[in-house]
Amino acid sequence: MRHFLTTITFALGLTGFAASGFAATQYPLTINNCGQQVTFQKAPAKIVSIGQGMTEILFSLGLADKIAGTAVWVGPVLPQYAEANSKIARLADNDPSFESVVGKEPDLVAAEFEWHVGTQGSVGKRDQFSKLDINTYVAPTDCVAKVNTDGGDGVRKELFTMDLVYQEINELAQIFDVKDRGDALVADLKKREADAVASIAGAKAKDLPIVFWFSSKEVSGDAYIAGKNSAPAYILKTLGAKNVVTTEEEWPLVGWETIAQANPAVIVIATMDRRRYAADDPKVKLAFLEKDPVTSQLDAVKNKHFVMMDAQSMNPTIRTIDGIEILAKGIKSFGLAQ
């Protein structure tokens, strides 16, 4: 993330732009969030954030001092928020318990994914929190035009776009009465996206077949590959490239024999600190690709056209813009833009 965001966040956090012309939030505020009406009598004073992407948006809005606990981390926090993050309790690297969340006595639980806080939430159902007078907010990136299943990544019925992230930023900014910060953050993200697209303008990766590999339960088994409507699919469409997967599942398990038929020219490999699955480690991914009799014959592997990308940039978050920038640079460096 550019230093611009750091400057904006700290400037806004220190001054609050008290004299600005931005309209203040009028409470009580009611928001339709993932099919539920959520009413805020005032700006929340204490938050538990479940999901790294959600936490980083809250940081970007200058709300670190309101976060009492976080959970579900894939990798390091954005560097400019490392100090603030170090002072906040991490309830769990993965799913926290319901008890640990409510133990922080939050008045808002903000979740990145419905499988954590939703109809069948692994952390808790929304009505469980409601009964304790705790409001919940779920990222619209995970529920708009998307059907979530038990413990899975869900099925996305329409192509994800950054508009859903901008909706999340704007809604959170409204909830916390920091509209000026939200507007500044959205404006910067839109500019970065436009700059990344412009960097390969006139030389787009026209229908270049590319695959995004997040991980695999077993290294030599089927791989979690980005589906046709996922955040990586949006990255590809933005840059004019082609996704080799056509299923609506967010992260379907796909066999390498099937991927080989599409013969991707570039493989985007997720990097992460998490070690839940055998192929979470990017070094393990690379070793498999180069030694397996099927994958070693792929054009991307023979030409070593690998793009290493932070896993969070493959999720529908503010880091999706990072993903566009990283892939644009990779395509140009390989000489594949046409």
C-alpha positions as CSV (number, residue, x, y, z in Angstrom):
1,M,0.0,0.0,0.0
2,R,1.4,3.4,-0.9
3,H,2.6,5.8,1.7
4,F,-0.2,8.0,0.6
5,L,-2.6,5.9,2.6
6,T,-0.5,6.0,5.6
7,T,-0.3,9.8,5.5
8,I,-4.1,10.1,5.0
9,T,-4.9,7.7,7.8
10,F,-2.6,9.3,10.4
11,A,-3.5,12.8,9.4
12,L,-7.2,12.0,9.7
13,G,-6.7,10.1,12.8
14,L,-4.9,13.0,14.5
15,T,-7.1,15.9,13.3
16,G,-10.4,14.2,12.6
17,F,-11.0,17.0,10.0
18,A,-13.3,18.6,12.5
19,A,-13.7,21.7,10.3
20,S,-14.3,19.8,7.1
21,G,-17.4,20.1,5.0
22,F,-18.2,16.4,5.2
23,A,-21.7,15.6,6.5
24,A,-21.7,13.9,9.8
25,T,-23.5,10.5,10.2
26,Q,-27.0,10.9,11.6
27,Y,-27.9,8.4,14.3
28,P,-29.7,6.1,14.7
29,L,-28.3,4.7,11.5
30,T,-29.8,1.6,9.9
31,I,-27.9,-0.4,7.2
32,N,-29.1,-3.3,5.2
33,N,-26.2,-5.7,5.6
34,C,-26.2,-9.1,3.9
35,G,-29.9,-9.4,4.2
36,Q,-30.2,-8.1,7.8
37,Q,-31.2,-4.6,9.1
38,V,-28.5,-3.4,11.5
39,T,-29.2,-0.3,13.5
40,F,-26.5,1.8,15.2
41,Q,-27.5,4.2,17.9
42,K,-24.0,5.7,17.9
43,A,-20.6,5.0,16.5
44,P,-19.3,1.7,17.9
45,A,-16.7,2.2,20.7
46,K,-15.2,-1.3,20.7
47,I,-14.8,-3.8,17.8
48,V,-13.7,-7.4,17.3
49,S,-12.6,-7.9,13.7
50,I,-12.7,-11.4,12.3
51,G,-10.7,-11.6,9.0
52,Q,-7.5,-9.9,8.0
53,G,-9.1,-8.1,5.1
54,M,-11.7,-6.5,7.4
55,T,-9.1,-5.6,10.0
56,E,-6.9,-3.8,7.4
57,I,-9.8,-1.8,6.1
58,L,-10.5,-0.7,9.7
59,F,-6.8,0.2,10.1
60,S,-7.0,2.2,6.8
61,L,-9.9,4.2,8.2
62,G,-7.9,5.2,11.2
63,L,-9.9,3.0,13.6
64,A,-7.1,1.0,15.3
65,D,-7.9,2.5,18.7
66,K,-11.4,1.0,18.6
67,I,-10.3,-2.6,17.8
68,A,-10.3,-4.8,20.9
69,G,-9.3,-8.1,19.2
70,T,-8.7,-9.7,15.8
71,A,-8.7,-13.2,14.3
72,V,-8.2,-15.1,11.1
73,W,-4.9,-14.1,9.7
74,V,-3.2,-15.4,6.5
75,G,0.0,-13.3,6.6
76,P,1.7,-10.2,7.9
77,V,-0.4,-7.1,8.3
78,L,0.2,-4.2,5.9
79,P,3.6,-2.8,7.0
80,Q,2.3,0.7,7.9
81,Y,0.0,-0.8,10.5
82,A,2.4,-3.2,12.1
83,E,2.9,-1.1,15.2
84,A,-0.8,-0.5,15.8
85,N,-1.5,-4.2,15.2
86,S,1.1,-5.3,17.7
87,K,-0.9,-3.6,20.5
88,I,-4.2,-5.4,19.7
89,A,-5.1,-8.8,21.1
90,R,-5.1,-11.6,18.6
91,L,-7.8,-14.0,19.7
92,A,-6.8,-16.7,17.2
93,D,-4.8,-17.0,13.9
94,N,-7.8,-18.9,12.6
95,D,-11.4,-19.2,13.9
96,P,-11.8,-17.7,17.4
97,S,-14.3,-19.1,19.9
98,F,-17.6,-17.4,20.5
99,E,-16.6,-16.9,24.1
100,S,-13.3,-15.2,23.3
101,V,-15.1,-12.8,21.0
102,V,-17.8,-11.8,23.5
103,G,-15.3,-11.7,26.3
104,K,-13.9,-8.6,24.7
105,E,-17.3,-6.9,25.3
106,P,-17.5,-5.4,21.8
107,D,-20.5,-3.5,20.6
108,L,-19.6,-4.5,17.0
109,V,-18.3,-7.7,15.6
110,A,-17.1,-7.1,12.0
111,A,-16.5,-10.2,9.9
112,E,-14.9,-10.7,6.4
113,F,-16.7,-14.0,5.7
114,E,-20.2,-15.3,6.4
115,W,-18.8,-18.7,7.3
116,H,-17.5,-17.1,10.5
117,V,-20.4,-14.9,11.4
118,G,-23.6,-15.9,9.5
119,T,-26.5,-18.3,9.3
120,Q,-24.2,-21.2,10.2
121,G,-21.2,-19.2,11.4
122,S,-18.3,-21.2,12.8
123,V,-17.7,-18.4,15.3
124,G,-21.3,-17.5,16.0
125,K,-24.6,-16.8,14.4
126,R,-25.7,-13.2,14.0
127,D,-28.7,-13.7,16.3
128,Q,-26.4,-15.1,19.0
129,F,-24.6,-11.8,19.1
130,S,-27.8,-9.8,18.7
131,K,-29.2,-11.5,21.9
132,L,-26.2,-10.0,23.7
133,D,-26.8,-6.5,22.2
134,I,-23.8,-6.9,20.0
135,N,-24.2,-5.6,16.4
136,T,-22.6,-7.6,13.6
137,Y,-21.4,-6.5,10.2
138,V,-20.4,-8.8,7.4
139,A,-18.4,-7.6,4.3
140,P,-20.7,-7.2,1.3
141,T,-17.9,-8.8,-0.7
142,D,-18.9,-12.1,0.7
143,C,-22.7,-12.0,0.4
144,V,-23.7,-9.8,-2.6
145,A,-24.6,-12.2,-5.5
146,K,-22.9,-15.0,-3.6
147,V,-24.2,-18.2,-2.0
148,N,-22.2,-19.5,0.9
149,T,-22.2,-23.1,1.9
150,D,-21.2,-24.9,5.0
151,G,-17.5,-24.5,5.6
152,G,-16.8,-23.8,1.9
153,D,-15.8,-20.8,-0.1
154,G,-19.2,-20.5,-1.7
155,V,-20.5,-19.8,-5.2
156,R,-20.2,-16.4,-6.7
157,K,-23.1,-15.8,-9.2
158,E,-21.7,-12.5,-10.6
159,L,-18.1,-11.3,-11.3
160,F,-16.7,-9.7,-8.2
161,T,-15.8,-6.0,-8.7
162,M,-14.0,-3.5,-6.5
163,D,-17.3,-1.7,-6.1
164,L,-18.2,-4.2,-3.3
165,V,-15.0,-3.2,-1.5
166,Y,-15.8,0.4,-1.9
167,Q,-19.3,-0.2,-0.6
168,E,-17.8,-1.8,2.5
169,I,-15.4,1.1,3.0
170,N,-18.2,3.6,2.6
171,E,-20.6,1.7,5.0
172,L,-18.0,1.4,7.7
173,A,-17.0,5.0,7.3
174,Q,-20.7,5.9,7.7
175,I,-21.1,3.6,10.8
176,F,-18.1,5.2,12.5
177,D,-18.8,8.8,11.3
178,V,-15.5,9.1,9.3
179,K,-16.9,9.7,5.8
180,D,-13.9,11.9,4.9
181,R,-11.5,9.1,5.6
182,G,-13.6,6.6,3.6
183,D,-13.8,9.0,0.6
184,A,-10.0,9.5,0.7
185,L,-9.3,5.8,0.8
186,V,-11.7,4.9,-2.0
187,A,-10.2,7.8,-4.2
188,D,-6.7,6.5,-3.7
189,L,-7.6,2.9,-4.5
190,K,-9.4,3.9,-7.7
191,K,-6.4,5.9,-8.8
192,R,-4.0,3.0,-8.1
193,E,-6.3,0.7,-10.2
194,A,-6.4,3.2,-13.0
195,D,-2.6,3.6,-12.9
196,A,-2.1,-0.2,-13.0
197,V,-4.3,-0.6,-16.1
198,A,-2.6,2.3,-17.8
199,S,0.8,0.7,-17.2
200,I,-0.1,-1.9,-19.9
201,A,-2.3,0.3,-22.0
202,G,-2.0,-0.4,-25.7
203,A,-0.3,-3.7,-24.8
204,K,-3.0,-5.6,-22.8
205,A,-2.5,-9.3,-22.1
206,K,-5.2,-10.2,-24.7
207,D,-6.8,-13.5,-23.6
208,L,-3.5,-14.7,-22.1
209,P,-4.4,-17.9,-20.1
210,I,-3.5,-17.5,-16.4
211,V,-4.2,-19.6,-13.4
212,F,-4.3,-18.5,-9.7
213,W,-3.2,-21.2,-7.3
214,F,-4.1,-20.5,-3.7
215,S,-3.3,-23.9,-2.1
216,S,-4.0,-27.6,-2.0
217,K,-4.9,-30.0,0.8
218,E,-2.4,-32.5,-0.6
219,V,0.5,-31.2,-2.7
220,S,0.0,-33.6,-5.5
221,G,-3.8,-33.5,-5.3
222,D,-6.4,-31.2,-6.7
223,A,-5.6,-27.5,-6.3
224,Y,-7.7,-24.6,-5.0
225,I,-7.9,-22.5,-8.2
226,A,-9.6,-19.1,-8.5
227,G,-13.1,-19.5,-10.0
228,K,-14.5,-17.4,-12.9
229,N,-16.2,-14.8,-10.7
230,S,-13.6,-14.4,-8.0
231,A,-11.4,-11.5,-7.1
232,P,-8.5,-13.0,-9.2
233,A,-11.0,-13.2,-12.1
234,Y,-11.6,-9.5,-11.7
235,I,-7.8,-8.9,-11.8
236,L,-7.6,-10.9,-15.0
237,K,-10.5,-9.1,-16.6
238,T,-9.1,-5.7,-15.6
239,L,-5.8,-6.6,-17.3
240,G,-7.4,-8.3,-20.3
241,A,-6.2,-11.8,-19.5
242,K,-8.2,-15.0,-19.4
243,N,-9.1,-17.2,-16.5
244,V,-8.6,-20.9,-17.3
245,V,-11.4,-21.9,-14.8
246,T,-15.1,-21.5,-15.8
247,T,-16.9,-22.7,-12.6
248,E,-18.8,-20.3,-10.4
249,E,-17.3,-21.7,-7.2
250,E,-15.1,-19.2,-5.5
251,W,-12.1,-21.5,-5.1
252,P,-13.0,-24.9,-6.7
253,L,-10.7,-27.9,-6.4
254,V,-9.3,-28.6,-9.9
255,G,-7.1,-31.4,-11.1
256,W,-3.8,-30.6,-12.8
257,E,-4.7,-32.7,-15.8
258,T,-7.6,-30.3,-16.3
259,I,-5.4,-27.3,-15.9
260,A,-2.9,-28.8,-18.3
261,Q,-5.5,-28.8,-21.0
262,A,-5.7,-25.0,-20.8
263,N,-1.9,-24.8,-20.7
264,P,-1.6,-21.5,-18.7
265,A,1.1,-19.1,-19.8
266,V,1.4,-17.7,-16.3
267,I,0.8,-19.3,-12.9
268,V,0.1,-16.9,-10.0
269,I,1.2,-18.5,-6.7
270,A,-0.2,-17.4,-3.4
271,T,2.3,-16.7,-0.6
272,M,1.2,-16.8,3.0
273,D,2.4,-17.5,6.6
274,R,-0.5,-19.8,7.2
275,R,0.4,-23.5,7.2
276,R,-3.0,-25.2,7.4
277,Y,-2.6,-27.2,4.1
278,A,0.3,-29.0,2.6
279,A,0.7,-26.5,-0.3
280,D,0.3,-23.3,1.7
281,D,4.1,-22.9,1.5
282,P,5.0,-21.3,-1.9
283,K,8.3,-23.2,-2.0
284,V,6.3,-26.4,-1.9
285,K,4.2,-25.2,-4.7
286,L,7.2,-24.4,-6.9
287,A,8.9,-27.7,-6.2
288,F,5.8,-29.6,-7.2
289,L,5.2,-27.6,-10.4
290,E,8.8,-28.2,-11.6
291,K,9.0,-31.9,-10.7
292,D,5.5,-33.3,-11.4
293,P,5.4,-35.0,-14.9
294,V,2.1,-33.2,-15.8
295,T,2.8,-29.7,-14.5
296,S,6.4,-29.6,-15.5
297,Q,5.2,-29.6,-19.2
298,L,3.1,-26.5,-18.8
299,D,4.3,-23.5,-20.7
300,A,4.2,-21.4,-17.6
301,V,6.5,-23.8,-15.8
302,K,8.9,-24.4,-18.6
303,N,9.3,-20.7,-19.1
304,K,9.3,-20.0,-15.3
305,H,6.4,-17.6,-15.7
306,F,5.5,-17.5,-12.0
307,V,4.1,-14.5,-10.2
308,M,4.3,-14.6,-6.5
309,M,1.3,-12.8,-4.9
310,D,0.3,-12.4,-1.3
311,A,-2.7,-14.5,-0.6
312,Q,-4.7,-11.5,0.7
313,S,-4.4,-9.9,-2.8
314,M,-6.3,-12.9,-4.1
315,N,-9.2,-12.2,-1.6
316,P,-11.8,-9.5,-2.2
317,T,-10.1,-6.8,-0.1
318,I,-8.3,-3.5,-0.5
319,R,-5.2,-5.7,-1.5
320,T,-7.0,-6.8,-4.7
321,I,-5.5,-3.5,-6.1
322,D,-2.1,-4.8,-5.1
323,G,-2.9,-7.9,-7.1
324,I,-3.6,-5.9,-10.2
325,E,-0.4,-4.0,-9.8
326,I,1.7,-7.2,-9.2
327,L,0.3,-9.1,-12.1
328,A,0.6,-6.1,-14.5
329,K,4.3,-6.0,-13.6
330,G,4.7,-9.7,-14.1
331,I,3.0,-9.7,-17.5
332,K,5.3,-6.9,-18.7
333,S,8.4,-8.5,-17.3
334,F,7.7,-11.8,-19.1
335,G,7.2,-9.9,-22.4
336,L,3.7,-11.4,-22.7
337,A,1.7,-8.2,-23.2
338,Q,0.5,-8.0,-26.8
